[in-house]
């Protein structure tokens, strides 16, 4: 908890339009400490299609709702894989879509299970900065959030 407070209060961030903080799933001390330490404009919940992942996502949604943090949307990660031009769903379907519908929030994107995303992450090169189409869902998420927060 002390590290999170220090992260927000003792770093010279300069002028920021947005600060995105990627937190582990669930409703732990990290989330609660962050909510208490700084004003939060909204939360984006990331899940995968599997039922167990959706249960974690729902716990996160419920916690943010109880603490009056607006839910900006749901992202479904590892949603599908394309093989030979056809989509396969190794982790099932509907987890993100159903959660978004349940809470009346947008499904911001379905991110494919793609090696380029993993490789970029391993090399410290975010997929959103790629000139390849792999950047598209990430840029679309950013555009939607920008519209929600600044329009």
Residue pairs with C-beta under 8 A, 6 or more apart in sequence:
1 29
1 30
1 33
4 30
4 33
4 34
4 37
5 33
5 37
8 34
8 37
8 38
9 37
13 19
17 150
18 41
18 145
18 146
18 149
21 34
23 30
23 31
23 34
24 30
25 53
25 56
25 57
25 60
26 56
26 59
26 60
27 59
27 60
27 62
27 63
31 60
31 63
31 64
32 63
32 67
34 40
35 64
35 67
35 69
40 69
41 70
41 149
42 69
42 70
42 71
42 72
42 145
42 148
42 149
43 60
43 61
43 64
43 69
43 70
43 71
43 72
44 72
44 73
44 74
44 75
44 108
44 141
44 145
45 57
45 60
45 61
45 64
45 71
45 73
45 74
45 75
45 99
46 57
46 74
46 75
46 76
46 77
47 53
47 54
47 56
47 57
47 74
47 75
47 76
47 77
47 95
47 96
47 99
48 76
48 77
48 78
48 79
48 91
48 95
49 76
49 78
49 79
49 89
49 91
49 92
49 93
49 94
49 95
49 96
50 91
50 92
50 95
51 92
51 95
53 95
54 95
54 96
54 98
54 99
57 74
57 95
57 99
58 99
58 102
61 71
61 99
61 103
64 70
64 71
65 71
65 103
71 103
71 105
72 105
72 106
72 108
72 144
72 145
72 148
72 149
73 100
73 105
73 106
73 107
73 108
73 141
73 144
73 145
74 96
74 99
74 100
74 103
74 105
74 106
74 107
74 108
75 96
75 107
75 108
75 109
75 111
75 141
76 95
76 96
76 97
76 107
76 109
76 110
76 111
77 111
78 90
78 91
78 111
78 112
78 113
79 89
79 91
79 93
79 96
79 110
79 111
79 112
79 113
80 87
80 88
80 89
80 93
80 110
80 112
80 113
81 87
81 88
81 89
81 90
81 112
81 113
81 114
82 88
82 112
82 114
90 113
91 113
96 107
96 110
97 107
100 106
100 107
106 144
108 140
108 141
108 144
108 145
109 137
109 138
109 140
109 141
110 137
111 117
111 137
111 138
112 137
114 134
116 127
116 130
116 132
116 134
117 127
117 134
120 126
120 127
120 130
120 134
121 127
126 138
127 134
127 135
127 138
128 135
128 138
128 139
128 142
129 135
